[in-house]
Amino acid sequence: MSDADDPSADVGTHDHQHHEGPGYSTPQAAIEESTPERLAYVMGLYVGTDVDAPDFLAVVDLDPNSESYCEVVDRVEMPNRGDELHHFGWNACSSSCHVEGLERRHLVIPGQRSSRIHVVDTKDRRNPELQTVIEPEEVFEHDLSAPHTVHCIPDGKIVLSMLGDADGELPGGFLELNDDFEVAGRWDPPGEIGMNYDYWYQPRRNVMISSEWAAPETYYPGFDLEDVEAGKYGRKLNVWNWEEGTVEQTIDLGEEGLIPLEVRFLHSPVSTHGFVGAALSSNVFHFYEESAESGSGPGEFSADKVIDVEARDHDDWDMPVPGLVTDLLVSMDDRYLFFSNWLHGDVRMYDVSDPDNPRLADRVWAGGHFGPRHPIDGERAVHGGPQMLQLSLDGERLYWTTSLFSSWDEQFYPDEGAEGSVMLKADVDPRRGTMELDEEFLVDFGELPHGPARAHEIRWPDGDCTSDVWQ
């Protein structure tokens, strides 16, 4: 049963109540009060390419009436080479909408390989500036490394998932920054988990769920099937008591849940439903609270496989090609789930009004091993598959980039590093449940001053479907 079917649940409809802080008072307010995105911030990187230059934050013009539409109009270069910028996030979001004076202004940008953490000031949205850098030694002091997911948590604090210890081995954990962008210490007690990757929290339900990739020393060199057979890749979800920072339950997804990556709760702050994509098994699991716990802790959670992407034969592969579900997100109205099959080359849209029974609504093919190499006539080739996704707050425009991780790109799409990534877009009709590739939109990361670059995660200046959380 969805939360919408529960008469005791407040599904987060709002009365446009006044708030003093960043973001929106409710998910519905984000839909109704937001304006179409005019800029995007995108991670750009040169790790694993022939270009000897630092990674950068790209500013992309998304205004169709602008002369520089579909162009990278500014770049904030990091001070060092080899960071592997990957995921990033805001200093504040809708979880702090009640905090007067707090702004969604600073981007926290970690280096996945370097463990260096950059803070960029976006006061001038079109021309952001690097403000400060936390050097790796400050991170290693807490026996952590390889920062990944950045979430703003209530009251201006920031928590980063960390995938390894100071030596790039297990266990991982979580690092907390204060509102002055100083390392406050570990968020979790050491030893709560082994592997780590992504996380999402629902503060009103006092629950957080985290997923698993592998130790940095395992995935940094690239993908090796023997590492899977040796149990070096994850298959579990960890259910946390959000207030206490302790693991209350571990869910083993089994062989059909290998490498669970992105975790997405529904946006309604009362919901205990969500989804996670198991990349290697190419399945999507629906997780949910099965029974509520008396007291303040989270209840018992379960996870069921609800979408199965079948592997496909390919002449150049000696095994069936998995879809490789590498990213997924939920529309702000909690109606649609979108996910990318990086190896197959398609983006899918599912109606999840009933989260137990997702219904395939539509899909778009662009690149990958089975999609068209030139999805837009007259434009350059797309060498990777759809990867990192971002959806407009009104649910009408879906964007994606094509780089997964530098060493994995080199294995599966070697031309991606040589010719650069692209950013593509589909127009979505949420009323009809359809989407169509926009053949007038392509951002070419192969045409940059230092040379072709990879492109990874996408953020909007005023909040998005993968960063904003509500209390």
Secondary structure as the mmCIF struct_conf table of DSSP 4:
data_model
#
loop_
_struct_conf.conf_type_id
_struct_conf.id
_struct_conf.beg_label_comp_id
_struct_conf.beg_label_asym_id
_struct_conf.beg_label_seq_id
_struct_conf.end_label_comp_id
_struct_conf.end_label_asym_id
_struct_conf.end_label_seq_id
HELX_RH_3T_P HELX_RH_3T_P1 ASP A 3 ASP A 5
TURN_TY1_P TURN_TY1_P1 PRO A 7 SER A 8
BEND BEND1 GLY A 21 GLY A 23
BEND BEND2 SER A 25 THR A 26
HELX_RH_AL_P HELX_RH_AL_P1 PRO A 27 GLU A 33
STRN STRN1 LEU A 39 LEU A 45
TURN_TY1_P TURN_TY1_P2 VAL A 47 GLY A 48
BEND BEND3 THR A 49 ASP A 50
BEND BEND4 ALA A 53 ALA A 53
STRN STRN2 PHE A 56 ASP A 61
TURN_TY1_P TURN_TY1_P3 PRO A 64 ASN A 65
BEND BEND5 SER A 66 SER A 66
TURN_TY1_P TURN_TY1_P4 GLU A 67 CYS A 70
BEND BEND6 GLU A 71 GLU A 71
STRN STRN3 VAL A 72 GLU A 77
BEND BEND7 PRO A 79 ARG A 81
STRN STRN4 LEU A 85 LEU A 85
STRN STRN5 GLY A 89 TRP A 90
BEND BEND8 ASN A 91 ASN A 91
HELX_RH_3T_P HELX_RH_3T_P2 SER A 94 SER A 96
TURN_TY1_P TURN_TY1_P5 CYS A 97 HIS A 98
BEND BEND9 VAL A 99 VAL A 99
TURN_TY1_P TURN_TY1_P6 GLU A 100 GLY A 101
BEND BEND10 ARG A 104 ARG A 104
STRN STRN6 HIS A 106 PRO A 110
STRN STRN7 GLY A 111 GLY A 111
TURN_TY1_P TURN_TY1_P7 GLN A 112 SER A 114
STRN STRN8 ILE A 117 ASP A 121
BEND BEND11 LYS A 123 ASP A 124
TURN_TY1_P TURN_TY1_P8 ARG A 125 ARG A 126
BEND BEND12 ASN A 127 ASN A 127
STRN STRN9 GLU A 129 ILE A 134
HELX_RH_AL_P HELX_RH_AL_P2 PRO A 136 PHE A 140
TURN_TY1_P TURN_TY1_P9 GLU A 141 ASP A 143
STRN STRN10 SER A 145 ILE A 153
HELX_RH_3T_P HELX_RH_3T_P3 PRO A 154 GLY A 156
STRN STRN11 LYS A 157 GLY A 164
TURN_TY1_P TURN_TY1_P10 ALA A 166 ASP A 167
BEND BEND13 GLY A 168 GLY A 168
BEND BEND14 LEU A 170 LEU A 170
STRN STRN12 GLY A 173 LEU A 177
TURN_TY1_P TURN_TY1_P11 ASP A 179 ASP A 180
BEND BEND15 PHE A 181 PHE A 181
STRN STRN13 VAL A 183 ARG A 186
BEND BEND16 TRP A 187 ASP A 188
TURN_TY1_P TURN_TY1_P12 PRO A 190 GLY A 191
BEND BEND17 GLU A 192 GLU A 192
BEND BEND18 GLY A 194 MET A 195
STRN STRN14 TYR A 199 GLN A 202
HELX_RH_3T_P HELX_RH_3T_P4 PRO A 203 ARG A 205
TURN_TY1_P TURN_TY1_P13 ASN A 206 ASN A 206
STRN STRN15 VAL A 207 SER A 210
STRN STRN16 ALA A 214 ALA A 214
HELX_RH_AL_P HELX_RH_AL_P3 PRO A 216 TYR A 219
TURN_TY1_P TURN_TY1_P14 TYR A 220 PRO A 221
HELX_RH_AL_P HELX_RH_AL_P4 LEU A 225 GLU A 229
TURN_TY1_P TURN_TY1_P15 ALA A 230 GLY A 231
STRN STRN17 TYR A 233 TYR A 233
STRN STRN18 LYS A 236 ASN A 241
TURN_TY1_P TURN_TY1_P16 TRP A 242 GLY A 245
STRN STRN19 THR A 246 ASP A 252
HELX_RH_3T_P HELX_RH_3T_P5 GLY A 254 GLY A 257
BEND BEND19 ILE A 259 ILE A 259
STRN STRN20 PRO A 260 PHE A 265
BEND BEND20 HIS A 267 SER A 268
TURN_TY1_P TURN_TY1_P17 PRO A 269 VAL A 270
STRN STRN21 GLY A 274 ALA A 278
TURN_TY1_P TURN_TY1_P18 ALA A 279 SER A 282
STRN STRN22 ASN A 283 SER A 291
HELX_LH_PP_P HELX_LH_PP_P1 ALA A 292 GLU A 293
BEND BEND21 SER A 294 GLY A 297
STRN STRN23 GLU A 300 ASP A 308
STRN STRN24 ARG A 312 ARG A 312
TURN_TY1_P TURN_TY1_P19 ASP A 315 ASP A 316
BEND BEND22 ASP A 318 MET A 319
HELX_LH_PP_P HELX_LH_PP_P2 PRO A 320 PRO A 320
STRN STRN25 VAL A 321 VAL A 321
HELX_LH_PP_P HELX_LH_PP_P3 PRO A 322 PRO A 322
STRN STRN26 VAL A 325 VAL A 330
TURN_TY1_P TURN_TY1_P20 MET A 332 ASP A 333
BEND BEND23 ASP A 334 ASP A 334
STRN STRN27 TYR A 336 ASN A 341
TURN_TY1_P TURN_TY1_P21 TRP A 342 GLY A 345
STRN STRN28 ASP A 346 ASP A 351
BEND BEND24 SER A 353 ASP A 354
TURN_TY1_P TURN_TY1_P22 PRO A 355 ASP A 356
BEND BEND25 ASN A 357 ASN A 357
STRN STRN29 ARG A 359 TRP A 365
BEND BEND26 GLY A 367 GLY A 367
TURN_TY1_P TURN_TY1_P23 GLY A 368 PHE A 370
BEND BEND27 GLY A 371 GLY A 371
BEND BEND28 ARG A 373 ARG A 373
BEND BEND29 PRO A 375 ILE A 376
TURN_TY1_P TURN_TY1_P24 ASP A 377 GLY A 378
BEND BEND30 GLU A 379 GLU A 379
HELX_LH_PP_P HELX_LH_PP_P4 ARG A 380 VAL A 382
BEND BEND31 GLY A 384 GLY A 384
BEND BEND32 MET A 388 MET A 388
STRN STRN30 LEU A 389 LEU A 391
TURN_TY1_P TURN_TY1_P25 LEU A 393 ASP A 394
BEND BEND33 GLY A 395 GLY A 395
STRN STRN31 ARG A 397 THR A 401
HELX_RH_AL_P HELX_RH_AL_P5 SER A 406 PHE A 412
HELX_RH_AL_P HELX_RH_AL_P6 PRO A 414 GLU A 419
STRN STRN32 VAL A 422 ASP A 429
TURN_TY1_P TURN_TY1_P26 PRO A 430 GLY A 433
STRN STRN33 THR A 434 LEU A 437
TURN_TY1_P TURN_TY1_P27 GLU A 439 GLU A 440
STRN STRN34 VAL A 443 ASP A 444
TURN_TY1_P TURN_TY1_P28 PHE A 445 GLY A 446
BEND BEND34 GLU A 447 GLU A 447
TURN_TY1_P TURN_TY1_P29 PRO A 449 HIS A 450
STRN STRN35 ARG A 454 ARG A 459
TURN_TY1_P TURN_TY1_P30 PRO A 461 ASP A 462
TURN_TY1_P TURN_TY1_P31 CYS A 465 SER A 467
#
